[in-house]
Amino acid sequence: EPASAMLDKLYQSIADAKVDNVQVVRSSWEEADIKPHDIAVCAHATYASPDLLAFIRKMECCTIKTCCLAMRLPPSDGIIAELSSIINGQPHDSPNAIIAYNALYSAGIYANILVEDNIYNWADDNFEGAFARAKRHLNLQSSAKHDALIRDVLTRRLKLVKKRYAWPDGMRSALIWWNP
C-alpha cells in the first residue's frame, strides 16, 4: 500500500480481524518485489494503473493458486459514462470490471465473475464536491476545458436528497477470479 492515508485503515482492519499473517508492503504494486503466494487479491486498486494487462500479468507471476480482482461495475447509463462518452468517445473513465473481464478474455484468461447485489450511490455534501468528484474520475483536475459540460450534466442529473447531492446511478462491485 503506497498511500499513507490508507495505511492506518489497513492496519486497523488487520487488527480488527485479529490476524497476524499479513505483511504490508509499502509500495505500489508495479514497484513491489513480491514472492509468490497462494492467493493474490486486488481490491479497487487498478483504476490508476497505466497498463491493466501488465498489472494482471504481475499478479499471475506472484500467485500460485488464485488471482482475485474486486472492481467497480458502473451502470452503462451513469453520469460518468455519459460524460466520458462525450469527452473521450467511450463510456469508461478507467478500467472497471467490464474492461478487466474483456482484457482477461482477450489475453486467453477465462475468469469467473460474481456481481454483488448491493448498490452503492455516491452522495456529495455540495455541488462543488460532486463537480470535483466528476473531474477526478474523468482525470480532468488540471483542465477547465469541459467544466461547463460537466456542470450542465450534473445540474440535470443529480438529485438533491436531504441536503446532499445524490448520484442517481448506483454502483456495484464485481469480483473477478481465475487460476493462473
C-alpha positions as CSV (number, residue, x, y, z in Angstrom):
1,E,0.0,0.0,0.0
2,P,1.7,3.2,-1.1
3,A,-0.9,5.7,0.2
4,S,-0.1,6.7,3.8
5,A,-3.8,7.7,4.3
6,M,-4.8,4.1,3.6
7,L,-2.2,2.5,5.8
8,D,-4.0,3.4,9.1
9,K,-7.2,1.9,7.8
10,L,-5.3,-1.2,6.6
11,Y,-3.6,-1.7,9.9
12,Q,-6.9,-1.2,11.8
13,S,-8.6,-3.8,9.5
14,I,-5.8,-6.2,10.2
15,A,-6.2,-5.6,14.0
16,D,-10.0,-5.9,13.8
17,A,-9.7,-9.2,12.0
18,K,-7.2,-10.4,14.6
19,V,-4.9,-11.9,12.0
20,D,-1.1,-12.0,12.3
21,N,-0.2,-13.4,8.9
22,V,-0.5,-10.2,6.9
23,Q,2.6,-8.5,5.6
24,V,2.1,-4.9,4.5
25,V,4.3,-3.8,1.6
26,R,4.7,0.0,1.5
27,S,5.0,0.3,-2.3
28,S,2.9,0.5,-5.4
29,W,2.1,-2.9,-7.0
30,E,4.1,-2.0,-10.0
31,E,7.2,-1.4,-7.9
32,A,6.7,-4.0,-5.2
33,D,9.0,-7.1,-5.0
34,I,6.6,-9.9,-4.0
35,K,7.4,-13.6,-3.7
36,P,4.7,-16.0,-4.9
37,H,1.7,-16.6,-2.6
38,D,-1.3,-18.9,-2.9
39,I,-3.8,-16.1,-3.4
40,A,-3.4,-12.6,-4.7
41,V,-6.3,-10.1,-4.0
42,C,-6.5,-6.7,-5.5
43,A,-9.5,-4.6,-4.3
44,H,-10.2,-1.5,-6.2
45,A,-6.6,-0.6,-6.8
46,T,-6.2,-0.9,-10.6
47,Y,-8.0,2.3,-11.6
48,A,-4.9,4.4,-11.9
49,S,-2.7,1.7,-13.4
50,P,-1.2,2.7,-16.7
51,D,-1.2,-0.8,-18.0
52,L,-4.0,-3.1,-16.7
53,L,-2.8,-6.2,-18.5
54,A,0.8,-5.8,-17.1
55,F,-0.8,-5.4,-13.7
56,I,-2.7,-8.6,-14.2
57,R,0.4,-10.5,-15.5
58,K,2.3,-9.5,-12.4
59,M,-0.5,-10.8,-10.3
60,E,-0.2,-14.1,-12.1
61,C,3.6,-14.2,-11.6
62,C,3.1,-13.7,-7.9
63,T,0.2,-16.2,-7.5
64,I,0.3,-20.0,-7.1
65,K,-3.5,-20.8,-6.9
66,T,-6.0,-17.9,-7.4
67,C,-6.0,-14.3,-8.6
68,C,-8.8,-12.1,-7.4
69,L,-9.8,-8.6,-8.6
70,A,-12.5,-6.6,-7.0
71,M,-13.6,-3.7,-9.2
72,R,-16.4,-1.3,-9.6
73,L,-19.1,-2.2,-12.1
74,P,-20.6,1.1,-13.1
75,P,-24.0,1.4,-14.8
76,S,-23.8,1.8,-18.6
77,D,-26.1,4.9,-18.4
78,G,-24.4,6.6,-15.4
79,I,-23.3,10.2,-15.2
80,I,-19.6,9.4,-15.6
81,A,-20.4,7.1,-18.6
82,E,-22.4,10.0,-20.2
83,L,-19.6,12.5,-19.6
84,S,-16.8,10.1,-20.6
85,S,-18.7,9.2,-23.8
86,I,-18.9,12.9,-24.8
87,I,-15.4,13.8,-23.7
88,N,-13.5,10.6,-24.5
89,G,-15.7,9.0,-27.1
90,Q,-16.3,5.9,-24.9
91,P,-18.2,5.4,-21.7
92,H,-15.3,4.2,-19.4
93,D,-13.3,6.6,-17.3
94,S,-10.9,4.0,-16.1
95,P,-10.5,0.2,-16.1
96,N,-13.6,-1.3,-14.4
97,A,-15.0,-4.9,-14.2
98,I,-16.2,-4.9,-17.8
99,I,-12.9,-3.7,-19.2
100,A,-10.9,-6.1,-16.9
101,Y,-13.0,-9.1,-17.9
102,N,-12.6,-8.3,-21.6
103,A,-8.9,-7.8,-21.2
104,L,-8.6,-11.1,-19.4
105,Y,-10.7,-12.9,-22.0
106,S,-8.6,-11.3,-24.9
107,A,-5.5,-12.5,-23.2
108,G,-6.8,-16.1,-23.1
109,I,-7.7,-16.0,-19.4
110,Y,-11.2,-17.4,-18.7
111,A,-12.2,-15.8,-15.5
112,N,-15.2,-16.1,-13.2
113,I,-17.2,-13.1,-12.2
114,L,-19.5,-12.5,-9.3
115,V,-21.5,-9.3,-9.1
116,E,-22.7,-8.1,-5.7
117,D,-26.4,-7.5,-5.1
118,N,-25.8,-4.2,-3.1
119,I,-25.9,-1.0,-5.0
120,Y,-23.9,2.0,-3.7
121,N,-24.9,5.5,-4.6
122,W,-22.5,8.4,-4.3
123,A,-23.6,11.5,-2.4
124,D,-21.8,14.8,-2.0
125,D,-22.4,17.5,0.6
126,N,-22.5,20.2,-2.0
127,F,-22.5,20.7,-5.8
128,E,-18.8,21.6,-5.8
129,G,-18.0,18.3,-4.2
130,A,-19.9,16.5,-6.9
131,F,-18.2,18.6,-9.5
132,A,-14.7,17.7,-8.1
133,R,-15.7,14.0,-8.0
134,A,-16.6,14.0,-11.6
135,K,-13.4,15.8,-12.6
136,R,-11.3,13.4,-10.6
137,H,-13.0,10.3,-12.2
138,L,-12.5,11.8,-15.6
139,N,-8.9,12.7,-14.8
140,L,-9.6,16.4,-15.6
141,Q,-8.5,18.1,-12.4
142,S,-5.9,20.3,-14.2
143,S,-8.2,21.3,-17.1
144,A,-11.1,23.6,-17.3
145,K,-11.9,22.7,-20.9
146,H,-15.0,20.6,-20.1
147,D,-16.2,22.4,-16.9
148,A,-19.3,23.9,-18.4
149,L,-20.3,20.5,-19.8
150,I,-19.7,18.7,-16.5
151,R,-21.7,21.3,-14.6
152,D,-24.6,21.1,-17.1
153,V,-24.8,17.3,-16.9
154,L,-24.5,17.3,-13.1
155,T,-27.2,20.0,-12.8
156,R,-29.5,17.9,-15.0
157,R,-28.9,14.5,-13.4
158,L,-28.0,15.0,-9.7
159,K,-30.9,14.9,-7.2
160,L,-30.9,17.0,-4.0
161,V,-31.9,14.5,-1.3
162,K,-31.7,15.5,2.4
163,K,-29.5,18.5,1.5
164,R,-27.0,16.2,-0.3
165,Y,-26.3,15.9,-4.0
166,A,-27.2,12.2,-4.8
167,W,-25.9,10.5,-7.9
168,P,-28.9,8.5,-9.2
169,D,-26.8,5.9,-10.9
170,G,-25.9,3.1,-8.5
171,M,-22.5,1.4,-8.4
172,R,-21.9,-2.2,-7.8
173,S,-18.7,-4.2,-7.2
174,A,-17.7,-7.3,-9.1
175,L,-15.3,-10.0,-8.0
176,I,-13.3,-11.5,-10.9
177,W,-11.1,-14.5,-10.2
178,W,-9.1,-17.1,-12.1
179,N,-6.4,-19.6,-11.6
180,P,-3.1,-18.6,-13.3
